[in-house]
Amino acid sequence: MHFSKNIEKINMSKTAEVADLALSLKEQGHKIINMATGELSFKPALSVRKEACRTINKGETLYTQVAGLKELRDLISTKLKKDLKIEYKCDEIIVSNGGKQVIYNALQSTINRGDEVIIISPYWVSYPEIIKLCGGKPKVLNTTRGEGFSINTEKLEKLITSKTKWIILNSPNNPTGVVYSPETIKKLVLVLKKYPDIWILSDDIYEKLNFSTETNLSILHIDEKLKERSLVVNGFSKGYCMTGWRLGYGAGPKILIEAMKKIQSQSTSAANTIAQNAAIKALELDNSHFIAIKASLLKRRAIVISALSDLECFDSNFSKGAFYLFPSIKRFLGKRLNGKEVILNDTNFCMQLLSSEHVATVPGSSFGSKDSIRISYALSEKDLRTGCKRIKQFCERLI
Ligand SMILES: Cc1ncc(COP(=O)(O)O)c(C=O)c1O
């Protein structure tokens, strides 16, 4: 069997690799503290779970329209009007099997071989791989710890060429937790306005998990005309704690949504009907749901920051959203674990931490930014305390 050229270019998700190793250690009977996870430990709201059961029991489980239930898309439209102040008609919205499929559909339906897509590092692991899978070329704008992982628009502009098709933005960001400031967003809009042929993908999946005191500003708040060439990606995985339900949505110009629908109709068809019905209830939740989740996450974040603060390197003040911290582990590189194995890089650090202390984290290099690790604080407070204690023990054994 000869595999396609495209498949040879892409890698298995690194976060999935760490999660797989953690699971196999668990199967061997070890208590793993999984700080590599990209999902909250909370259950979805009761009304959501009840609606899923009702849908099953009533047998309301036939296929839906490819783009999703009209009632759900209408509610998404109302949500977007409220949060983004933009009017999206029902046919400007597509519901898919997770935000990931929305992104895949968008890139697959627009990228020609050699087209470039600008992504900002540290980036979500799947962006470069999806771009390559679609025949495109990721062009990476590196942001630094010194810049608070914010976007330098001058550097961004230098990456733009006649082949640039898309720019992908993600705030709150995975893996850094950074929320772009209003100044950054305004500067970004100024640059984007200069290049009317470039499409913008705004990945807002962590929108509901923003702890920043500044408003959650989108490029669309600054200039609603950008709607004509933007795709807003969002979903139910993060803020609604519905990762395994596989439900996300995209909102953009009808012409783009139609193209994405074609791909979806010939690959997976509509997202699953049970999750779609349940998501209607999710959209009916009031703000108190998110306030409670955010309060709990802030508490968890404080636990990790205070437990690891005396590790010096642990500067994660830039993290203002999602549920990740992205500390540097640079000062541990070149050290030996118990005077034996040398820690050569971030992957080495994570693998040794996992095999010796049974704490799973993700190496920064999977996000295009070496010498750091991603720590998720989406787990229970008890597990977080144990995890931090083990990380400290591990670092103390590096000499
Ligand atoms: C930045 C980012 N975008 C999109 C997704 C896709 O989420 P889902 O496919 O579960 O909706 C994730 C998931 O981890 C993510 O971190």
PDBQT file of the ligand as one rigid body, heavy atoms in Angstrom, charges set to zero:
ROOT
HETATM    1  C1  LIG A 401      -7.568  26.229  19.760  1.00  0.00    +0.000 C 
HETATM    2  C2  LIG A 401      -8.507  25.113  19.487  1.00  0.00    +0.000 A 
HETATM    3  N1  LIG A 401      -9.331  25.217  18.429  1.00  0.00    +0.000 NA
HETATM    4  C3  LIG A 401     -10.217  24.260  18.135  1.00  0.00    +0.000 A 
HETATM    5  C4  LIG A 401     -10.306  23.118  18.906  1.00  0.00    +0.000 A 
HETATM    6  C5  LIG A 401     -11.306  22.076  18.481  1.00  0.00    +0.000 C 
HETATM    7  O1  LIG A 401     -12.188  21.695  19.457  1.00  0.00    +0.000 OA
HETATM    8  P1  LIG A 401     -13.393  20.718  19.143  1.00  0.00    +0.000 P 
HETATM    9  O2  LIG A 401     -13.103  20.034  17.860  1.00  0.00    +0.000 OA
HETATM   10  O3  LIG A 401     -13.443  19.785  20.301  1.00  0.00    +0.000 OA
HETATM   11  O4  LIG A 401     -14.607  21.601  19.048  1.00  0.00    +0.000 OA
HETATM   12  C6  LIG A 401      -9.475  22.960  20.026  1.00  0.00    +0.000 A 
HETATM   13  C7  LIG A 401      -9.499  21.744  20.837  1.00  0.00    +0.000 C 
HETATM   14  O5  LIG A 401      -8.683  21.473  21.679  1.00  0.00    +0.000 OA
HETATM   15  C8  LIG A 401      -8.555  23.998  20.328  1.00  0.00    +0.000 A 
HETATM   16  O6  LIG A 401      -7.746  23.931  21.391  1.00  0.00    +0.000 OA
ENDROOT
TORSDOF 0
